[in-house]
Amino acid sequence: MTFIPLSTSILNHEKVFGKIYLMTFIPLVKLSVAGLDCYSHPGDHKSSLKEYPSVLCWEGDHVLIVVVSCIGLFLFAGCWFVFILSVLRTLPEKLLTGEVAGLRFKFLLGPWTPSKYYWAACQLLRNMSLSLFVVLPIPVQYKYLFGCGIL
C-alpha cells in the first residue's frame, strides 16, 4: 500500500475545492441576487420578486431580503474576487522563488502562461457580470444583447 504525503494530499484537496467553487460560482451569484430581481405588475406601479411573487418589492420583508442578498453577494463574490486578485498579484514572485503556489492554484490559472495569468481575473469578472446582468432594470431584449456581448 502506497501512502501519499500529506502535503500532496492537501494540495489535491485545495485544487478540487477551488475547481468546485469556480464551477458553482455563476449559479451561486445568481442565487444571491435573486432577492433583487423584480418584475412590474401590469395594472399598477407595484412590482414583485420573480422567485416569490407574493413579496412586493421595496415593501415589508423585501428590504431585509435585499440586505441579506447584498451581504451574501459581497461575502461570496466580492471576497473571492479580492482573494484571486491578491493571488494573481503575488504569484509571479512566488513562482520565481520556487514556491509551490503554481501547483496550489492550478485550478485558478487554467491554461494561461505566467505572463497571461491576469486573464483569470478577467474570466471571473465576466462570470460575475453574466450573473448580475439579469437584475439590471432594463428591457429584456437589451439584457440578451448585454449577455451576448459578455460572452
MOVEN-V634797 format. One record per pair of residues at least 24 apart in sequence whose ideal C-beta (glycine too) atoms are under 7 Angstrom apart, sorted by the first residue. I is the first residue (numbers start at 0). J is the second residue. Records with the same first field share a line. If there is no record, write none. Layout:
I->J  J
//
This chain:
10->102  103
13->103
14->105  106
17->106  107
18->106
21->106
24->126
25->126  129  130
27->75
28->72  75  76  127  130  131
29->130  133
31->68  71  72  75
32->68  72  130  131  134
34->64  65  67  68
35->65  68  134
36->133  134
76->127
80->123
83->107  119  120  123
84->120
87->116  117  119  120
90->116
125->149
//
